[in-house]
Amino acid sequence: MDETSVELSTLLEEEQLKGVPVLIFANKQDLVNALTPDKVAEALALDTLRDRTWHIQPCSAKTGEGLHDGMEKLVKCIAQK
């Protein structure tokens, strides 16, 4: 997760992405050892993001569970801007 956190921080510093909402899919929630959304938020230091809204959506790409919900959340977030 360290590398992912660094990459995300680098991306979010781009001028073109300033203020753009962030949706993170916490995949593999069908597995017993999957990180919880709270642990993902902590590992990515999302609580430090002050210039944008963000959401972590628990999901399973294998079953499709949570994918639609995440996209709906993102659409609502964009529509509010």
C-alpha positions in Angstrom: 0.0 0.0 0.0 3.0 2.4 0.5 3.6 2.5 -3.3 -0.1 3.0 -4.0 -0.2 5.9 -1.5 2.8 7.6 -3.1 1.3 7.2 -6.6 -2.1 8.5 -5.5 -0.5 11.5 -3.8 1.5 12.3 -7.0 -1.6 12.0 -9.1 -3.6 14.3 -6.9 -1.0 17.0 -7.0 -1.6 17.4 -10.8 -3.1 20.8 -11.5 -5.6 19.2 -13.9 -7.0 17.0 -11.2 -7.4 19.8 -8.6 -10.7 19.4 -6.7 -11.7 16.3 -8.6 -13.6 13.8 -6.4 -11.8 10.5 -5.6 -13.5 7.1 -5.7 -11.4 4.1 -4.4 -12.7 0.6 -4.8 -11.7 -1.6 -1.8 -11.6 -4.7 -3.9 -11.6 -8.4 -2.8 -14.0 -7.8 0.1 -15.2 -11.4 -0.6 -11.9 -12.6 1.0 -11.5 -13.0 4.7 -8.1 -11.2 4.8 -9.2 -8.1 2.8 -8.4 -4.7 4.2 -11.5 -2.9 5.5 -12.4 0.4 3.9 -11.2 2.2 7.1 -7.8 0.5 6.8 -7.5 1.4 3.2 -8.3 5.1 4.0 -5.7 5.0 6.7 -3.1 3.4 4.5 -3.7 6.0 1.7 -3.8 8.9 4.2 -7.2 10.0 2.7 -8.0 12.0 5.8 -5.3 14.5 4.7 -7.2 15.3 1.5 -8.8 18.7 2.2 -9.4 20.0 -1.4 -11.8 17.3 -2.6 -14.3 14.7 -1.6 -13.5 11.1 -1.5 -15.2 7.8 -1.0 -14.1 4.2 -0.5 -16.4 1.6 -1.8 -16.1 -1.9 -0.6 -16.5 -4.3 -3.5 -15.7 -7.6 -5.1 -14.8 -7.4 -8.8 -15.3 -11.2 -8.9 -19.0 -11.0 -7.9 -19.6 -7.4 -9.0 -20.9 -6.5 -5.5 -20.4 -2.8 -4.7 -19.3 -1.7 -8.2 -22.6 -0.1 -9.2 -22.9 1.5 -5.7 -19.5 3.1 -6.1 -20.2 4.5 -9.5 -23.6 5.9 -8.3 -21.8 7.6 -5.4 -19.3 9.2 -7.8 -22.0 10.4 -10.1 -23.9 12.0 -7.2 -20.7 13.6 -6.0 -20.0 15.1 -9.5 -23.5 16.3 -9.9 -23.3 18.3 -6.6 -20.4 20.4 -8.0 
